[in-house]
Amino acid sequence: MIHVSLSFRLANGAPNHHLTVLSTPDRVLPQPENNRRPGYRLTALRQHEKRIPRPNSLDNGKLRGTMSKFSKGFLAHPKHWVGSTPRITVSTPRRSWIAMAAGPTQRIRRVLEVLEKEFPDASCSLNFTNPLELLVATILSAQCTDERVNQVTKDLFKKYRTARDYATVPLTELEKDIQSTGFYRNKARNIRECCRILDEKYGGKVPPSMDDLVTLPGVGRKTANVVLGTAYGIPSGVVVDTHVARISQRLGLTTEKDPEKIEQDLMRLVPQDQWIPFGHRMIKHGRKYCTAKKPRCSECPMNSFCPKIGVEGNTKSPGKTDSSSESKRGKRATSRSRRES
């Protein structure tokens, strides 16, 4: 059952009436004004008038444009409406509320359509020629831009061509080669140890298996999904980086903050054959429109249906904004990088 505030006037010229309506699967009953539930009050930006037919010819779809939150209900006239031709004036919620009312299952269809139209050829922006190079580049991309990684790997991949090359190089030398990517000490240790395991256990090859990849040092589900999806074309999951996490939260596709839980929510919503391009397109969308601090909402092709959860200035923002959390993470990353250097 859902309460919705309605105002109406009868066609015979009677004065306007305001009441709260209780929607049940088979009828609508008027309720006393003092029983209105504030949580379901509709805020009017503009008024819509719809002529309601007699009960026996009621078409639920006629209310879809005006009451999207309740379009799945079945409405019937209260007894005192029968025999008259009432005109209903319904106050619509804010656009962001309408968007949230549609639910993530309905909204994901529009998200996929927009992403495919906007970024039809989106692909991984890291440069590589084989799975090993992609694995190393993805490890280096943590807390570093892809542009910087590509600058570093341009010479790195010429110097190190096999897993054994990385495994046998002195750690200090490898650290110097990747220093500009940040967190270079941890990254160098992970790359060297990861490649040692690849050389000893897998013959220097990157295994095309999620279970095997996540056991390697410095490799989590995100890195494994990048390698499997981009290098092998295996849709093992959805890549969730900071862009994908931020956009998914703002679109209301997830309420989680942990990347693995966000991935599970997205895997339930996005068809499996779209997992690989979805991640690439979301990253492109995050860089072009849905940036962390100043999202370009007015230019965004999803502006009409995005609930903008967590965006600064949106009254429906629950908790802290994404931009504030992104800023704090950036400050902590900068501080750790300075300590390492």
Number of C-alpha atoms within 10 A of each C-alpha: 9 14 22 23 22 18 15 17 16 15 13 9 8 9 9 11 11 14 18 21 22 17 19 15 12 9 15 21 16 16 15 10 12 8 12 17 13 10 8 12 16 17 14 12 11 10 10 14 12 14 13 18 17 16 16 8 9 15 15 14 14 14 20 14 12 20 19 17 21 18 16 13 19 16 20 24 18 13 10 7 13 13 9 13 15 20 16 19 18 22 21 23 21 15 16 19 19 19 23 22 16 17 14 19 12 13 19 20 13 14 20 18 11 17 20 16 11 14 16 11 10 18 16 19 13 17 17 18 9 13 19 22 23 23 25 28 24 22 22 30 20 17 16 15 12 19 12 14 24 19 13 18 22 12 11 18 16 8 12 16 12 16 25 18 15 22 22 13 12 11 16 12 11 22 19 12 17 19 18 16 22 22 23 21 17 13 23 26 18 19 24 23 19 23 28 21 19 22 19 13 11 13 13 17 17 23 19 18 15 18 11 13 23 16 12 18 17 22 20 15 20 20 25 25 28 27 30 25 22 18 20 15 13 18 18 20 24 28 31 26 16 15 19 26 25 26 25 23 20 21 25 20 20 20 16 16 11 10 17 17 14 21 23 14 18 25 16 10 18 17 13 15 10 15 21 23 24 25 24 23 23 26 25 21 22 19 13 13 18 25 17 21 15 11 18 14 16 10 11 15 16 19 16 13 18 23 25 26 25 23 25 17 10 13 11 15 16 11 8 11 19 22 18 15 13 15 13 12 13 13 12 12 14 15 11 13 15 11 8 13 11
